[in-house]
Amino acid sequence: MESKSAKLALKLRKTDDFIVAPGVYDMISAKMADSIGFDALYMTGSGTVASHLGVPDAGIATYTDMVSRAGRVASGTNTPLIADADTGYGGLVNVRETVRGYEMAGVAAIQIEDQDFPKKCGHLSGHKLISAEEMVTKIKVALDSRLFDETLIIARTDARKAIGRDEAMRRSEMYVEAGADILFYEAPSDIHEMREIGSMFGRDIPLLSNMVNGGVTPVMKPKELANLGYRIAIFPSAGFLATCNALNAVYRALKQKGDAEDGGVDLFSFGEFNDLMGFNDIVKFEEQYN
């Protein structure tokens, strides 16, 4: 049986298909996205940290926090998982262990960025970067540390917000030359810059676009991104922003009117939720042994 990692790698290497990966941050969001039939899921660092710890994406979560959640998502879904691994959680030995740990957890594509510790959300400000040369070494370590050839290494540069466009372009070229499987140029400011990125790198490597609702990059449709030279779009924030809005409406209605359904949000039925969580499998299991 073809592995999830091999399935994603084959789609990128052997086809021109565009991949849309919704952001997932807990098992409810993961199972919901998994049931819809995407080609990949994206375990968002900011959403996972917020859901798990209730804190901002500012380098507070540890490798142990994140790899354990990646393992739960990967084992509980059938869709290939792209996962945020921040900076690799330290130096070169940490990068090696992060790659292998994420692989063993079932992750198909591992994202590593060139921020210094502690990192910050890519669409905010105040980033500090490691040198481009150090990041090149991290990429090479990540590639050499893989347990499986089909595992994809995503090299992300945050130089655009931290230093500027020219440095982000320079680093992107270095990361492509280092052998990264996918290039993630974070936070381009407009469509003209995105077109330039596609023109510069799109023929050499699959490009990933980060579609953050409310972020600095214009949110575009997959067809538009494909026309600019991109192959993958992650939508990390759409799920948790929608959830926050729905919970705010439902909880306020419950507090003010005593009726959650007065919040203007259609509630998932109790039966649908049990189906999503696989309760029928529990029933069948119990019937088998009773």
Secondary structure, DSSP 4 states (H G I P E B T S, - for coil): ---HHHHHHHHHHH----EEEEEE-SHHHHHHHHHHT-S-EEE-HHHHHHHHHSS-SSS-S-HHHHHHHHHHHHHT-SS-EEEE-TT-SSSHHHHHHHHHHHHHHT-SEEEEE-BPSSP--TTSS---B--HHHHHHHHHHHHHH-SSTT-EEEEEE-HHHHT-HHHHHHHHHHHHHTT-SEEEE----SHHHHHHHHHHHTTTS-EEEE--TTSSSPP--HHHHHHTT--EEEETTHHHHHHHHHHHHHHHHHHHHS-GGGGS-PPPPHHHHHHHHTHHHHHHHHHHT-
